[in-house]
Amino acid sequence: MEFNNNKAIYLQIIDLICEKVLKGNWSEGDKIPSVRQMAVELEVNPNTVARSYSSLQDDGVIFNKRGIGYFISENATSVVQQFSKAEFMKNDIPRFFKTMNLLGISIEELSKIYNQQIN
């Protein structure tokens, strides 16, 4: 994984796991890699992965079965969707609309492009 220097690594690991949940790569009830396995795979410190897992556990995305490992929670997909949507609306949409305004892109023009992309 290529890490971005503008965002903490543990947050990027959270994003990676959330993306896997949203894409359906990891489904509810699936066992995910252990902290050590994930650290080796991503070439990061195990403490960084542990911090990511702790945050995801606090948010209800994953849960730990002591001695067995971490698993994707039952409502993980909806939790991740709600969290990601709120983050997108707070951070990305304002920048997007500011750029649209600066470039003179109308909602109609955007709608046309959007409809071409989904068809």
BELCOR-V810564 format. One record per residue. N is the residue number from 1. RES is the residue in three letters. PHI is phi in degrees with one decimal (none if undefined). OMEGA is omega in whole degrees, 0 to 359 (NA if undefined). BURIAL is + if it has 16 or more other C-alpha atoms within 10 Angstrom, else -. Layout:
n=N res=RES phi=PHI omega=OMEGA burial=BURIAL
n=N res=RES phi=PHI omega=OMEGA burial=BURIAL
This chain:
n=1 res=MET phi=none omega=176 burial=-
n=2 res=GLU phi=-89.6 omega=181 burial=-
n=3 res=PHE phi=-93.9 omega=178 burial=-
n=4 res=ASN phi=-91.7 omega=182 burial=-
n=5 res=ASN phi=-70.9 omega=184 burial=-
n=6 res=ASN phi=-89.1 omega=183 burial=-
n=7 res=LYS phi=-141.5 omega=181 burial=-
n=8 res=ALA phi=-56.6 omega=183 burial=-
n=9 res=ILE phi=-60.5 omega=181 burial=+
n=10 res=TYR phi=-63.0 omega=177 burial=+
n=11 res=LEU phi=-71.1 omega=177 burial=-
n=12 res=GLN phi=-68.3 omega=176 burial=+
n=13 res=ILE phi=-68.3 omega=175 burial=+
n=14 res=ILE phi=-59.2 omega=179 burial=+
n=15 res=ASP phi=-59.1 omega=179 burial=-
n=16 res=LEU phi=-60.8 omega=181 burial=-
n=17 res=ILE phi=-65.9 omega=178 burial=+
n=18 res=CYS phi=-62.1 omega=178 burial=+
n=19 res=GLU phi=-63.4 omega=178 burial=+
n=20 res=LYS phi=-62.6 omega=178 burial=-
n=21 res=VAL phi=-67.5 omega=182 burial=+
n=22 res=LEU phi=-64.4 omega=179 burial=+
n=23 res=LYS phi=-77.6 omega=181 burial=-
n=24 res=GLY phi=86.2 omega=176 burial=-
n=25 res=ASN phi=-65.6 omega=176 burial=-
n=26 res=TRP phi=-121.1 omega=182 burial=+
n=27 res=SER phi=-102.2 omega=178 burial=+
n=28 res=GLU phi=-55.6 omega=181 burial=+
n=29 res=GLY phi=91.8 omega=179 burial=-
n=30 res=ASP phi=-69.5 omega=174 burial=-
n=31 res=LYS phi=-80.4 omega=178 burial=+
n=32 res=ILE phi=-106.9 omega=181 burial=+
n=33 res=PRO phi=-57.6 omega=176 burial=-
n=34 res=SER phi=-65.1 omega=178 burial=+
n=35 res=VAL phi=-55.5 omega=181 burial=+
n=36 res=ARG phi=-66.0 omega=179 burial=+
n=37 res=GLN phi=-60.2 omega=181 burial=-
n=38 res=MET phi=-65.6 omega=179 burial=+
n=39 res=ALA phi=-62.0 omega=179 burial=+
n=40 res=VAL phi=-65.4 omega=181 burial=-
n=41 res=GLU phi=-60.1 omega=183 burial=-
n=42 res=LEU phi=-93.0 omega=181 burial=-
n=43 res=GLU phi=59.2 omega=177 burial=-
n=44 res=VAL phi=-130.4 omega=178 burial=-
n=45 res=ASN phi=-68.5 omega=178 burial=-
n=46 res=PRO phi=-56.0 omega=178 burial=+
n=47 res=ASN phi=-63.5 omega=178 burial=-
n=48 res=THR phi=-66.9 omega=178 burial=+
n=49 res=VAL phi=-65.4 omega=179 burial=+
n=50 res=ALA phi=-59.7 omega=178 burial=+
n=51 res=ARG phi=-64.1 omega=178 burial=+
n=52 res=SER phi=-63.2 omega=181 burial=+
n=53 res=TYR phi=-62.9 omega=179 burial=+
n=54 res=SER phi=-62.6 omega=179 burial=+
n=55 res=SER phi=-63.7 omega=179 burial=+
n=56 res=LEU phi=-64.8 omega=178 burial=+
n=57 res=GLN phi=-68.0 omega=178 burial=+
n=58 res=ASP phi=-60.9 omega=181 burial=-
n=59 res=ASP phi=-83.9 omega=179 burial=-
n=60 res=GLY phi=83.7 omega=180 burial=+
n=61 res=VAL phi=-84.8 omega=178 burial=+
n=62 res=ILE phi=-129.3 omega=174 burial=+
n=63 res=PHE phi=-140.6 omega=184 burial=+
n=64 res=ASN phi=-112.3 omega=169 burial=-
n=65 res=LYS phi=-102.4 omega=185 burial=-
n=66 res=ARG phi=-50.0 omega=177 burial=-
n=67 res=GLY phi=82.5 omega=181 burial=-
n=68 res=ILE phi=-111.2 omega=178 burial=-
n=69 res=GLY phi=138.5 omega=181 burial=-
n=70 res=TYR phi=-101.0 omega=182 burial=+
n=71 res=PHE phi=-135.4 omega=176 burial=+
n=72 res=ILE phi=-76.3 omega=182 burial=+
n=73 res=SER phi=-68.4 omega=183 burial=+
n=74 res=GLU phi=-59.7 omega=182 burial=+
n=75 res=ASN phi=-104.4 omega=186 burial=-
n=76 res=ALA phi=-57.7 omega=183 burial=+
n=77 res=THR phi=-60.9 omega=181 burial=+
n=78 res=SER phi=-68.8 omega=177 burial=-
n=79 res=VAL phi=-62.4 omega=181 burial=+
n=80 res=VAL phi=-65.0 omega=179 burial=+
n=81 res=GLN phi=-60.6 omega=180 burial=-
n=82 res=GLN phi=-62.4 omega=180 burial=-
n=83 res=PHE phi=-63.3 omega=182 burial=-
n=84 res=SER phi=-65.6 omega=179 burial=+
n=85 res=LYS phi=-63.9 omega=179 burial=-
n=86 res=ALA phi=-61.8 omega=179 burial=-
n=87 res=GLU phi=-64.6 omega=179 burial=-
n=88 res=PHE phi=-61.6 omega=181 burial=-
n=89 res=MET phi=-66.6 omega=182 burial=-
n=90 res=LYS phi=-78.5 omega=188 burial=-
n=91 res=ASN phi=-101.6 omega=189 burial=-
n=92 res=ASP phi=-87.4 omega=184 burial=-
n=93 res=ILE phi=-61.0 omega=179 burial=-
n=94 res=PRO phi=-59.1 omega=178 burial=-
n=95 res=ARG phi=-64.4 omega=181 burial=-
n=96 res=PHE phi=-61.2 omega=181 burial=-
n=97 res=PHE phi=-67.0 omega=177 burial=-
n=98 res=LYS phi=-62.5 omega=179 burial=-
n=99 res=THR phi=-64.9 omega=177 burial=-
n=100 res=MET phi=-57.0 omega=181 burial=-
n=101 res=ASN phi=-63.0 omega=180 burial=-
n=102 res=LEU phi=-62.5 omega=182 burial=-
n=103 res=LEU phi=-92.3 omega=179 burial=-
n=104 res=GLY phi=71.8 omega=179 burial=-
n=105 res=ILE phi=-90.2 omega=182 burial=-
n=106 res=SER phi=-86.8 omega=176 burial=-
n=107 res=ILE phi=-61.4 omega=179 burial=-
n=108 res=GLU phi=-63.2 omega=178 burial=-
n=109 res=GLU phi=-62.7 omega=178 burial=-
n=110 res=LEU phi=-62.7 omega=180 burial=-
n=111 res=SER phi=-61.4 omega=179 burial=-
n=112 res=LYS phi=-62.3 omega=179 burial=-
n=113 res=ILE phi=-63.4 omega=179 burial=-
n=114 res=TYR phi=-59.4 omega=181 burial=-
n=115 res=ASN phi=-63.5 omega=176 burial=-
n=116 res=GLN phi=-67.3 omega=182 burial=-
n=117 res=GLN phi=-70.4 omega=184 burial=-
n=118 res=ILE phi=-86.7 omega=180 burial=-
n=119 res=ASN phi=-97.7 omega=NA burial=-
